Amino acid sequence: MRRVRLRRALAVAASVLVTGTVVVVGTSTAQASPVAWGPCNDAALEEVPLTERYLFSCAEYPVPVDHADRGRGTVDIAMMRRAATEKSGRIGSLFLNPGGPGGAGFDMPVGAVDRFEPAVLKRFDIIGFDPRGIDRSTRMRCFTNAEQAEKVLGRMSSMPVTEKQISTTMDAYADYGEACAKNAGELQRHMSTADVARDLDLMRSGVGDEQLNFVGFSYGTLLGATYVNMFPERSRAIVLDGNVDPALRTADGVQYDRERAGGFEHALEGFLQRCAAEGARCAFGEGDVRAKFDEIRNTLRRGPITMPDGSQITLGQFTDGVSSALYDPEEFRQLASDLQALHLQLHPKAGLVPELLRVLKLPSGKHRFDGAGDADESYVDDSYFAVNCTDKPIPKKPERVPAIAAQWEEESPTFGRNQAFSDLAACSQWPRTSPGVHRGPWAHQAANPVLLFGNYYDPATQYEFSQRMEKELGNARLVSVDAFGHCILGDSSCADSRAADYLINLRVPRPGEVCRPDSQPF
């Protein structure tokens, strides 16, 4: 989830008081050791004003690599805390997860002022952490050096079309799996969301909280849904923004990714329709925008387009760039300009020179997360597949992937092939993992409802997933958001105020509420 600007509340939601009886379902965790907080290094607080740095502290917290066998050693979880600014009214800690999987959440407290209302920052310690295997925590490493990584990852295409491209990509994923089996050690076998939920429960206890307060974005919604079902009696307030479908994701990984491709197509269609409606305010808005877009994509499928400055754009770059821009409505203007530049290059007009591409010149294959995180991407992130290939049931039949990709491309012409040559290609050749995955039940027995937010045009976690999450959790309340982009907190005063009222007072919005963003595309 990108850092976003805080929208101040304009109204307080009409809501009802949540009451209920705690139900204990027999889950247990051994007594956790206290978190040993200390100073953060200067680099971690670079964006924090000097007058506010006293609020921040950091820690490395050890957790068992295998919760079922603590004799196998520990891994460290990097944590950052932003202290509540009003100690007398402090409720507890609020843990954050940015999604991914693979998103680094350690420094999320630094940007908390842009995500949450001031009342939340007064009443809660805001805690961010890098989950196991990720960034500042003990990393899961499939390669011993950068050269070895590039030798494998550099052979992958996010949109392989020719037989040679497909063969090379599938072979590279096979080599990737072999490297992880050889080098990643015990951690690679314990990267499930359930493992992270157990880590989270230890951290909750380690900071002295009896119950968890949690906000999860994108994939982080699976973590929140998993936690509230594994530890319902320890769940106080759980907010999930940009929801996955937990039942489908953990029961049928192939169908989940197929539907995920459809979510990107839906968001793209919404963008193109909005662009056409905006007319001159959208650089790509003249003429039949759908036909123009399809022509660009189909041309790229036959080969790269060379721009006036000599640079080339490939089908993979194009697909990844479009998907990335759909995450953030603030990029819609530039996306439209880039598309118009490509169209002009295909249909030259006297006296007009296409502008330089910007959002469509991203490196291919870099944008695959459910949520666009803030993590430093200078290191190879092996945790994305480690988590997904553990959680998602995907048959070990790599020979089927090309045919599935072709089928999905017919259904979802822009994103179907891209989706198949990601998780399916990797997970069909991934090494053995731990069976410790929570695959349900999902109808939690915690005292308080879970609060959900879902955007109508969310590309990565389509709105229907949020509707399903509400039904599957049972005791939940969905706030719909008439918005583009992935996740909403920090971009809508309406959503922010309802999240704050829930976190502080445990009040949920009325059924059927619809929020809107504070700003519109174009």
Order of alpha helices (4+ residues) and beta strands (2+ residues): beta-beta-beta-beta-alpha-beta-alpha-alpha-alpha-beta-alpha-beta-alpha-alpha-alpha-beta-beta-alpha-alpha-alpha-alpha-alpha-beta-alpha-beta-alpha-beta-beta
